[in-house]
Amino acid sequence: MALTQRSALYRRALELIPGGVDSPVRAMRAVGLDEPLFVRNGEGAYVDTEDGRRLLDWVMSWGPLLFGHADRETVEAVREAALCGTSFGAATEAEVELAAEIVDAVPSVEKVRLVSSGTEAAMSALRLARGFTNRDRILKTAGGYHGHADALLASAGSGLATLGIPASPGVPTGAAADTIVVPYNDLDAAADAVMRYGEGLAAIIVEPVAANMGVVPPEPGYLETLRRLCDVSGALLVFDEVITGFRVSRGGAQERYGVLPDLTVLGKIVGGGLPLAAFGGRAEVMDLLAPSGPVYQAGTLAGNPLATAAGLSVLRRLRDPAVYDELEQNAALLADGLGPLGRVQRVGALLTVFMADRPVRNFDDAQQCDTERYAALFRHLLEQGVYFPPSQFEGLFPSTLHGEAEIERTVAAAEAFGH
Ligand SMILES: *Cc1c(COP(=O)(O)O)cnc(C)c1O
């Protein structure tokens, strides 16, 4: 039955692209859809699909679009840059300006390097941490996502604080074995792992607000303890702020919670909706990168002129604190309105409706949620023209264009869903 209902476009996509999509979540299988949404264009808080629907979009390209789709200032900046040439593979003034904007905003970052994706930024930050410490092991949290580099596609072995095992075919056992995986928000597990592996530990990498298992805030003291564990063991603390950077405050989660990492990974908002990401930190560490130091890292399109123009057009506007006040207020309003559906967890303009009746503290808790019910909610909202994240384990990403009308409409649609 599903076959006959598939659009010609999806059938063609399936013939040409594995699963018909360039990133798995887009297939929407977790919420039981027969085919992906093919988006034709976006405007503000809305997208239009190829089959002629206009949807209120809470996914917003998974976070980059703080000022909405087709934001005029961004589009104009990209257009102007494109007229001057789309890539040089050479240094430009705009990349220096974007670096200055990042260093000004993010408390722990003294120097920064631009790359093209969050995956690349996280992978490079870890290589740098390993080069700086002359150690191999890293520690990550279960359900923490840092892109798809080999070492980061590791799952917990059996038992507390054991060496990791590959989370995907194709990941070498050795790459995963240097990755220790512990539950998020679990101080004892982290301390135990550092006790066991501290001498060989290059870095602890963590999303300071977990946002790839649904949104899970750090419990009081958690980030502080990770900082302390790094200080005693000599490992570097790496905050993956690809989602939280410029979202939960201008300076990211490190500003909001007052805990400073050694290295910070940025993506999504920093590129204003174009492919750009970054990693930065203390000058002493960053200067180990080639050509000023021996740790190799490079990129043909790194600091691409279109992407730096888009990033600059967005980041410059974030100096106005009113942006964050408005995001905070509206996100709180939305969270209140969605409260009856389940357990809403929110930090700034970043939230998830968990189909749970208890707090979700880690990936295990998240996996206990009623994902069938979430899928039913997703499909119900989609029928009402409201596009929620197509998975229980993702966040909603309000923009400044998600105002009262959009919130009211979403809450009304949610109320029609049987509790
Ligand atoms: C999206 C994401 C990444 C990966 O970024 P890509 O640009 O998709 O490679 C890394 N870390 C976190 C926390 C993310 O949310």
The ligand as a Tripos MOL2 file, in Angstrom:
@<TRIPOS>MOLECULE
LIG
   15    15     1     0     0
SMALL
NO_CHARGES

@<TRIPOS>ATOM
      1 C1         24.0780   18.8120   14.5990 C.3       1 LIG1
      2 C2         25.0870   18.4730   15.6310 C.ar      1 LIG1
      3 C3         26.3920   18.0830   15.3100 C.ar      1 LIG1
      4 C4         26.8150   17.7740   13.8960 C.3       1 LIG1
      5 O1         26.7570   18.8730   13.0680 O.3       1 LIG1
      6 P1         26.6550   18.5940   11.4730 P.3       1 LIG1
      7 O2         26.7850   19.9660   10.9000 O.co2     1 LIG1
      8 O3         25.3240   17.9630   11.2620 O.co2     1 LIG1
      9 O4         27.7750   17.6990   11.0990 O.co2     1 LIG1
     10 C5         27.3180   17.9650   16.3080 C.ar      1 LIG1
     11 N1         26.9770   18.1830   17.5950 N.ar      1 LIG1
     12 C6         25.7420   18.5180   17.9550 C.ar      1 LIG1
     13 C7         25.4320   18.7760   19.3920 C.3       1 LIG1
     14 C8         24.7440   18.6560   16.9900 C.ar      1 LIG1
     15 O5         23.4920   18.9370   17.3610 O.3       1 LIG1
@<TRIPOS>BOND
     1     1     2 1
     2     2     3 ar
     3     2    14 ar
     4     3     4 1
     5     3    10 ar
     6     4     5 1
     7     5     6 1
     8     6     7 2
     9     6     8 1
    10     6     9 1
    11    10    11 ar
    12    11    12 ar
    13    12    13 1
    14    12    14 ar
    15    14    15 1
@<TRIPOS>SUBSTRUCTURE
     1 LIG1         1 GROUP 0 **** ****
